[in-house]
Amino acid sequence: MLIGVYVDGYNLYYGGRGICGRGLPGWRWLDLRALSEAVVTAHSGWVSPGSTKVVFCTARIKGKGNPSAQQDQDVYLRAIKQAAAVDVVELGTYVERTAVSPLATPDRRGRPVLTRAKWPLVVKDSSGSDVPDAWFMASVARREEKGSDVNVATHQIKDVLTRAVDAAVVISNDSDLKLPIQEAKQHVPVGLVNPTKNYPAGALNGSPSEGAGGHWWYQLTATDFVSHQLAPQVGRLHRPLGW
């Protein structure tokens, strides 16, 4: 049984940061194949899971604002290839732009709640009168990757429909993957691994028996990250400081 594993790199990274702690070491130097195979063996219920084909979809960080992060990512991408922790690294793009948005705070489910003017900070108009419930607007730098979700979907659907894999595992909690995952479920068993501390995206839920059947869901823990690390040195490459 060959299992295709399709990893949304940024979803996994920011999920790990939320689960393990942004400033804490010991979780970033991740062995993607070891993690995938351990999760499948422990949680899939599939008989004789067999081997894996690991596809890692990410984007290269731009070094203008954070050269050390760019260097660390480059070392990691080289290390996972050299350690055979992945079979394919598919790169999207990394975009920097300026965005204008209202200030907001998250509710208990992470949804934005707009910040409105009230004491001790209020907004007054040109006549000095209060502007009740005014919004605060901010111009901010926004850095984001583009293409990882599309690349995950493309590799998964291509492998499933050409029968290159017997089952699929998607490591992402991105609801944009709903349709390709639903389609894949009609042909092969699919495992959905949520790499974040958030609730599993409702769009990715479903019945274990729909389509081909044998589907399952799992949410990563800090132990999953910490227990599946590459060796501190891979060839001439060393784990970055703080990783």
C-alpha positions as CSV (number, residue, x, y, z in Angstrom):
1,M,0.0,0.0,0.0
2,L,1.6,3.3,-1.1
3,I,0.3,6.3,0.8
4,G,0.6,9.8,-0.7
5,V,1.2,12.4,2.0
6,Y,0.5,16.0,1.0
7,V,1.8,18.6,3.4
8,D,0.8,22.3,3.5
9,G,4.1,23.6,4.8
10,Y,3.0,27.0,6.2
11,N,-0.1,25.5,7.8
12,L,2.1,23.0,9.4
13,Y,4.7,25.5,10.5
14,Y,2.3,28.0,12.1
15,G,0.3,25.2,13.6
16,G,3.4,23.8,15.2
17,R,4.3,27.3,16.5
18,G,0.8,27.6,18.1
19,I,1.0,24.1,19.6
20,C,4.6,24.0,20.7
21,G,5.4,27.7,21.4
22,R,6.8,30.3,19.1
23,G,10.1,30.8,21.1
24,L,10.7,27.2,22.2
25,P,13.2,25.0,20.4
26,G,12.8,21.3,19.6
27,W,10.0,21.1,17.1
28,R,10.9,22.9,13.8
29,W,13.6,20.4,12.5
30,L,10.8,18.1,11.6
31,D,11.2,14.7,9.9
32,L,8.1,14.7,7.7
33,R,8.3,11.1,6.6
34,A,8.8,9.8,10.2
35,L,5.9,12.0,11.5
36,S,3.6,10.9,8.7
37,E,4.3,7.2,9.0
38,A,3.9,7.3,12.8
39,V,0.6,9.0,12.6
40,V,-0.7,6.7,9.9
41,T,0.4,3.6,11.8
42,A,-1.1,4.8,15.1
43,H,-4.4,6.4,13.9
44,S,-5.4,5.3,10.4
45,G,-6.7,1.7,11.1
46,W,-5.4,0.8,7.7
47,V,-4.0,-2.7,7.4
48,S,-0.3,-2.9,6.4
49,P,0.1,0.9,5.7
50,G,3.3,0.2,3.7
51,S,5.4,3.0,2.2
52,T,4.9,6.7,1.8
53,K,5.3,9.3,-0.9
54,V,5.8,12.7,0.9
55,V,5.0,15.9,-1.0
56,F,5.9,19.1,0.8
57,C,4.3,22.3,-0.5
58,T,5.8,25.6,0.7
59,A,7.3,28.9,-0.5
60,R,10.7,30.4,0.0
61,I,10.8,33.2,2.6
62,K,12.2,36.5,1.3
63,G,15.2,37.6,3.2
64,K,14.8,41.4,3.0
65,G,13.2,41.7,6.4
66,N,14.5,38.6,8.0
67,P,17.7,37.2,6.5
68,S,18.3,34.6,9.2
69,A,14.8,33.1,8.7
70,Q,15.5,32.7,5.0
71,Q,18.9,31.0,5.7
72,D,17.3,28.7,8.3
73,Q,14.5,27.7,5.8
74,D,17.1,27.0,3.1
75,V,19.0,24.7,5.5
76,Y,15.8,22.9,6.4
77,L,14.8,22.4,2.8
78,R,18.2,21.0,1.9
79,A,18.2,18.8,5.0
80,I,14.8,17.1,4.3
81,K,15.9,16.3,0.8
82,Q,19.3,14.9,1.9
83,A,17.7,12.9,4.7
84,A,15.1,11.5,2.3
85,A,12.3,12.9,4.6
86,V,10.4,14.0,1.4
87,D,10.1,12.9,-2.1
88,V,8.9,16.2,-3.7
89,V,9.3,19.8,-2.6
90,E,6.8,22.0,-4.5
91,L,7.4,25.7,-4.2
92,G,4.8,28.4,-4.4
93,T,5.4,32.1,-4.0
94,Y,6.0,34.4,-1.0
95,V,4.3,37.8,-1.3
96,E,4.9,41.0,0.6
97,R,2.4,43.9,0.4
98,T,0.7,46.7,2.3
99,A,-2.9,46.1,3.4
100,V,-5.4,48.4,5.1
101,S,-7.7,46.8,7.6
102,P,-9.8,47.6,10.7
103,L,-8.2,46.7,14.1
104,A,-9.7,43.6,15.6
105,T,-9.3,41.1,18.4
106,P,-10.0,37.3,18.1
107,D,-13.0,35.7,19.7
108,R,-12.7,32.3,21.4
109,R,-12.8,30.6,18.0
110,G,-10.3,32.9,16.4
111,R,-12.8,35.0,14.4
112,P,-12.2,38.8,14.3
113,V,-14.2,41.1,16.5
114,L,-13.8,44.7,15.3
115,T,-12.3,47.1,17.9
116,R,-14.5,50.1,18.4
117,A,-13.9,53.5,19.9
118,K,-14.8,53.8,23.6
119,W,-13.2,55.2,26.7
120,P,-10.3,55.4,27.5
121,L,-9.7,55.9,23.8
122,V,-12.4,57.7,21.8
123,V,-12.7,59.4,18.4
124,K,-14.0,62.9,18.0
125,D,-15.0,64.7,14.8
126,S,-13.8,68.2,13.7
127,S,-16.4,69.8,16.0
128,G,-15.2,68.0,19.0
129,S,-18.2,65.6,19.2
130,D,-17.7,62.0,20.0
131,V,-18.0,59.5,17.1
132,P,-19.5,56.5,18.9
133,D,-18.5,53.0,17.9
134,A,-15.9,54.3,15.3
135,W,-13.5,51.8,13.8
136,F,-9.8,52.1,13.9
137,M,-8.1,51.6,10.6
138,A,-4.5,50.6,10.2
139,S,-2.0,50.2,7.3
140,V,0.1,47.2,7.9
141,A,2.8,45.1,6.2
142,R,1.4,41.7,5.2
143,R,3.6,38.7,4.3
144,E,2.0,35.6,3.0
145,E,2.6,32.5,0.9
146,K,0.6,31.8,-2.2
147,G,0.0,28.5,-3.9
148,S,0.6,25.9,-1.2
149,D,-3.0,24.9,-1.0
150,V,-3.3,24.7,-4.8
151,N,-0.2,22.6,-5.0
152,V,-1.4,20.2,-2.3
153,A,-4.7,19.8,-4.1
154,T,-3.0,19.3,-7.5
155,H,-0.5,16.7,-6.4
156,Q,-3.1,14.8,-4.4
157,I,-5.7,14.7,-7.2
158,K,-3.1,13.8,-9.9
159,D,-1.8,10.9,-7.8
160,V,-5.2,9.6,-6.9
161,L,-6.7,9.8,-10.4
162,T,-3.7,8.2,-12.0
163,R,-3.7,5.5,-9.4
164,A,-0.1,6.4,-8.4
165,V,-1.1,6.0,-4.7
166,D,-3.5,3.6,-2.8
167,A,-4.4,6.1,-0.1
168,A,-3.9,9.8,0.7
169,V,-3.1,11.8,3.8
170,V,-3.4,15.6,3.8
171,I,-1.6,17.5,6.5
172,S,-3.5,20.8,6.6
173,N,-6.5,22.5,8.2
174,D,-7.3,24.7,5.2
175,S,-10.9,24.6,4.3
176,D,-10.1,25.6,0.8
177,L,-9.1,22.0,0.2
178,K,-12.7,20.8,0.7
179,L,-13.4,19.9,-2.9
180,P,-10.2,18.1,-3.9
181,I,-10.4,16.1,-0.7
182,Q,-14.0,15.2,-1.3
183,E,-13.1,14.0,-4.8
184,A,-10.2,12.0,-3.5
185,K,-12.5,10.2,-1.0
186,Q,-14.5,8.8,-3.8
187,H,-11.5,6.8,-5.1
188,V,-9.2,6.0,-2.1
189,P,-9.1,6.2,1.7
190,V,-8.1,9.6,2.9
191,G,-6.6,10.7,6.3
192,L,-7.0,14.3,7.4
193,V,-4.3,15.6,9.8
194,N,-5.0,18.9,11.5
195,P,-1.6,20.4,12.3
196,T,-3.0,23.4,14.3
197,K,-4.5,23.9,17.8
198,N,-7.7,25.2,16.2
199,Y,-10.9,23.2,15.8
200,P,-10.8,21.0,12.7
201,A,-12.2,23.0,9.7
202,G,-15.8,22.0,9.4
203,A,-15.6,21.8,5.6
204,L,-13.0,19.0,5.9
205,N,-15.2,16.8,8.1
206,G,-17.3,14.0,6.8
207,S,-18.2,10.3,7.2
208,P,-15.5,7.6,7.5
209,S,-17.5,5.4,5.1
210,E,-18.3,7.8,2.2
211,G,-17.0,6.9,-1.2
212,A,-14.1,4.5,-1.0
213,G,-14.4,4.4,2.9
214,G,-11.6,4.0,5.4
215,H,-11.3,7.8,6.1
216,W,-10.0,9.2,9.4
217,W,-9.1,12.4,11.2
218,Y,-6.4,13.3,13.6
219,Q,-5.0,16.5,15.3
220,L,-1.3,16.8,16.0
221,T,0.1,17.3,19.5
222,A,3.3,18.8,20.8
223,T,4.6,15.3,21.3
224,D,4.1,14.5,17.6
225,F,6.3,17.4,16.6
226,V,9.0,16.9,19.3
227,S,9.2,13.1,18.8
228,H,9.9,13.2,15.1
229,Q,12.9,15.4,14.5
230,L,15.8,14.9,12.1
231,A,19.2,14.1,13.4
232,P,20.9,17.3,14.6
233,Q,23.4,17.0,11.7
234,V,22.3,15.8,8.3
235,G,25.4,15.4,6.1
236,R,27.1,18.8,6.5
237,L,23.9,20.6,7.5
238,H,23.3,21.5,11.1
239,R,20.0,22.2,12.8
240,P,19.7,26.0,13.1
241,L,20.2,27.6,16.5
242,G,16.9,27.8,18.4
243,W,15.2,25.1,16.3
